[in-house]
Amino acid sequence: MITPSSSPHANHRPTPQARGRELAAQGRRLWSELGSVKCAAAELSARHPDVPSLQAHRYSAGLSQDQAAARYNEVTGNQTSLGGTTINAWETWACSRGQGSPPSMPALLVLCAAYGRGPLGIADEQISPTELIAEAYERLSIEDQLALKQFKVDKQTAIPVAPLEIDAAPVRTINSAGPPEQVGSEFTLTVPTVEHGNPDICVLSLPNPQPGQLLDLTWDTFGYGVERLSQQIKNLGKRLDADICFGINEAGLAMATFLASSRFSRCPIGYLRCNKIRDGIELDANSFYPGTEEASSIVVCDFEVKHADVIGYITRQLRNRYPNAELYFAVFGAMTKDQNLEVSSFNDLTGAKIMRAAHFEAIFIAATMSPPGIEPPLELR
């Protein structure tokens, strides 16, 4: 008889301390590869869904809890005496309900500056507080939730970091180059979302210098938009664990592939190939539906939404095949009703009624576009 203490698996379970050291090592390696605490934290959370973003950022900054507390105190000019137990309480709160204690909004801002210094302590990466507590947003106090909705990271609002007397080159950040040339202004749009979720998403506009012609997107613009969708999903207000990520046609499949890898722990990917027929569309027999015992959450990716009710037809087919699933919708481009791309309301999109009728749990939109629309790189269909 094998007792619990003599079980062959008992001695192979890593202790919390050992797992913490391994995750910290992974975080440092990712930072070394990506050159960004934010990107390393996102990848670490994607690989380990049980690790909250707050903890992933600390690991990616190469800090233990005691070191994170010391860095926190440095940022405040040593006017605070925070200890590692407080960092532990905040991360425990981020991991599960009913345990630990949430950080205050001022504390989050200090953590953004502390972790933004990176493992070497010399970087100046701008980290948003919404990125730190992405999965636990809805468990903050209503006052802090409202404060986060109004907060934007920029040179004026970021916590100043005390200069360090170290002569070293700045750490490379992936997003330092700014948006591609094709991207116009960016604005906040309120969209349908989950209960107690964050309805405000940051959307970019795609002005067309040649009205009446399709706007051919570059790979830079396409990647920038997919990254925007990834950030919107991350800041939904809860952790979205997709069981399947479907792509509609080839452009949607490319989007689904990136999002499944970056945001959904490499979940199964489905493919919906649409064929035009006289009265609308039909799904090709070569479409692919991943088999699961029960799909509870499905993300559907499409390149654009115009007037046609393609997504309505798609959702009906998916609900027939996965009757108990919650459906989420991520679309790259949404057409506006007039030439003003900075719409003030979701209803100003031509596909608003169609998307509402599909009864999605939440909707994510990367960009707005004007007629006749946009064309993906390499004319992916």
Phi, psi and omega in degrees: 000135182262118177278161180305324183286337182257008179300139182296341182267344188297320184282353182261355178281122182291144175290159177306323180293318180294319179294322178299318179295322179293318179294322178297320178295319177297318180299317179294320179296317180296320178297320179297323181284319189263338179071019183212130176295318181299312182293321179295320179294320179297318180292321180295318178295325179294322179285330183230085185301340180279352179268114181290159184300323180302317180286322181297323178294322178295315179300318182290337175275000175072032187241141166281173179297319178294321178292324177297320178296318179296318178297319177304312181294326177297317181299324180275010182070028181059029173272357174240163179229050181297145177244168180298335179294328178290317176301318179297319180296320179294317181289326176297318177298318181294333182283323188205158179283148172080005180227155179069196180214144183282148173287149176284166177301315176300322179295322178298320180295321178293319178298322178302314179292321182295311182286333179294344177286344177076177183299330182272349179076015185237359181277171178219053182280133181276117179245133179275141177298333178292333177286330181290323185238039186306314185282339187251014184307315186290349179265359172287164174295155182298328179295316180290326176298314180295321179296320180294324180296330182270350188275137174225132179281121171206185185295334183276324187265345183291147177295127179293138179258128180299132181295142178252141182276066179229124180269094182215155179289144180294150179288137179292135174241140186297322187267014185289340184285345181084179183289156177297162183298330182290341184280131177268220181288159177241145185210168180262133180233136178268124185235162174299138182209180183292161177299133181065014178273176179270111184276351186265120178241150177268117186246143176258154178255151181238081180296140182256113181289347179235081181305141180093351178240151177297142178269113180281116181280146172274166177296327178299315181293319180298312179296322179297320179292319178295321176298322178297317177299319180300318179293322178297318179297318181297324183262025179300328185113353174206161177284122178263107178258100183280137174276328178216142173241110183266140172247131177270116184059186191291320180295318177295326178294321177297318177298315181298323180296314179295314183292322178298323181283316187275332190237336189241031174053039178057050178292165178302145182247130177254162183226125180243105180264120184260132175248135179282136173232177186301317185263009180152237180224165172216156181275131180293149179295340179275005173297154184238127180242106179302138179274128176223155178297316176200114180272113182267333180222126180233131175254128180252127182248129178226152183284320182207156176235123178240238181263326186292144182271056178293315185292331176296316178297317181299312183296325178295320179293319181291323180290332175291323183276325179235077192297336185257009186276146168271134183253134175240150186234124176241118183236140181286304184237132177243126183283141178265160183284334177227191186283347179282112183278337178275073184291147180267347183217148175302328181290350177279000176269142182297331182263013183300312181297320179297314182292322178296319183294338180284347175057052175286152175292322179203154181235137178237133183229126180279317189210159171254151183216159178255161177301148003273001177126197183233158180239129181287162177303146181058018180053043175303132184259000000 
